[in-house]
């Protein structure tokens, strides 16, 4: 009977070691996956910011073009009035 208990105890210890090892591996994998999720979230946020900045640049370029056109128009009108 003592021999059987001793074997059971050793088997139980081995099972606990196996589960502890698996648990540790699962925790490492969970941490790695969470880091990937964080990185993907950050990348999505940065992509969104890039798109926003690109839209703002296009709007700014359009506004600059409008102002340059207005300046050219005013300069032409100024030159025309000097000729008259």
C-alpha positions in Angstrom: 0.0 0.0 0.0 2.8 2.4 0.8 4.4 1.6 -2.5 1.2 2.4 -4.3 0.9 5.7 -2.5 4.4 6.6 -3.3 3.8 5.9 -7.0 0.6 7.9 -6.9 2.4 10.8 -5.2 5.1 10.7 -7.9 2.5 10.5 -10.6 0.6 13.5 -9.1 3.8 15.5 -8.9 4.5 14.7 -12.5 1.0 15.8 -13.6 1.3 19.0 -11.7 4.7 19.7 -13.4 3.2 19.0 -16.8 0.3 21.3 -16.2 2.6 24.0 -14.8 4.7 23.7 -17.9 1.7 23.9 -20.2 0.3 26.9 -18.2 3.6 28.7 -18.5 3.6 28.1 -22.3 0.0 29.3 -22.6 0.9 32.5 -20.7 3.8 33.2 -22.9 1.7 32.6 -26.0 -1.1 34.8 -24.6 1.4 37.6 -23.9 2.8 37.3 -27.5 -0.7 37.4 -29.0 -1.6 40.4 -26.9 1.5 42.2 -28.1 0.5 41.4 -31.7 -3.0 42.8 -31.1 -1.5 46.0 -29.6 0.8 46.3 -32.6 -2.0 45.8 -35.0 -4.2 48.3 -33.2 -1.3 50.9 -33.3 -0.8 50.2 -37.0 -4.5 50.8 -37.7 -4.3 54.0 -35.7 -1.3 55.2 -37.6 -2.8 54.3 -41.0 -5.9 56.3 -40.0 -3.7 59.3 -39.0 -1.8 59.0 -42.3 -5.0 59.1 -44.3 -6.2 62.1 -42.3 -2.9 64.0 -42.9 -3.1 63.1 -46.6 -6.6 64.5 -46.9 -5.5 67.7 -45.0 -2.5 68.0 -47.4 -4.8 67.8 -50.4 -7.1 70.4 -49.0 -4.1 72.7 -48.2 -2.7 72.2 -51.7 -6.1 73.1 -53.2 -6.3 76.2 -51.0 -2.7 77.3 -52.0 -3.6 76.9 -55.6 -6.8 79.0 -55.2 -4.8 81.7 -53.5 -2.1 81.7 -56.2 -4.8 81.9 -58.8 -6.4 84.8 -56.9 -3.0 86.6 -56.7 -2.3 86.1 -60.4 -5.8 87.5 -61.2 -5.3 90.5 -59.0 -1.8 91.2 -60.5 -3.3 91.0 -64.1 -6.1 93.4 -63.1 -3.5 95.7 -61.5 -1.4 95.7 -64.7 -4.5 96.2 -66.9 -5.6 99.3 -64.8 -2.1 100.8 -65.1 -2.3 100.5 -68.9 -5.6 102.3 -69.0 
